Amino acid sequence: MPDRKGIRRPCGRAATLAAVASCLLPAAVSAATKGTEPLAPPLTELAKPAVRALPDAAQARQLGFPASGPGSLLRRGNRVVVRL
């Protein structure tokens, strides 16, 4: 009678590997597609060196956003936070 432990372990490892790969695949596809979409018009404007060099409040005015409060640009340090 064959030893069943030797058979189960490779199958268990293969199943585990397949499960991990299936979880990672959507993340890999998502990472590969980022950067292919054009920026929204306000972000394209903000990326211009002339606008980027302005103070925060002047950037907001240039883009049509309030300088602070609801609807304003969110920042982390000197970077604008964008949710994709």
JOCORRA-V217131 format. One record per residue. PHI is phi in whole degrees, 0 to 359 (* if undefined). NEAR is the number of other ideal C-beta (glycine too) atoms within 12 Angstrom. Layout:
{{PHI	NEAR} {PHI	NEAR}}
//
This chain:
{{*	4} {291	7} {284	8} {285	11} {299	10} {297	11} {279	13} {293	13} {298	13} {298	13} {293	14} {296	15} {293	14} {296	14} {294	14} {296	14} {299	14} {296	14} {295	13} {295	13} {298	14} {291	14} {284	12} {279	14} {301	14} {300	12} {294	14} {293	13} {294	12} {298	13} {294	13} {288	11} {270	12} {295	12} {91	10} {269	11} {275	11} {290	9} {290	16} {296	15} {309	12} {297	20} {288	22} {297	14} {295	23} {295	28} {285	19} {292	17} {304	9} {295	12} {282	23} {299	20} {282	14} {289	19} {297	14} {306	25} {295	16} {291	17} {298	29} {300	25} {300	18} {301	21} {269	27} {85	16} {254	24} {294	16} {290	20} {207	14} {86	10} {300	9} {85	13} {277	19} {289	31} {271	18} {231	19} {237	9} {69	8} {258	12} {251	13} {276	25} {271	13} {233	17} {262	7} {262	13}}
//
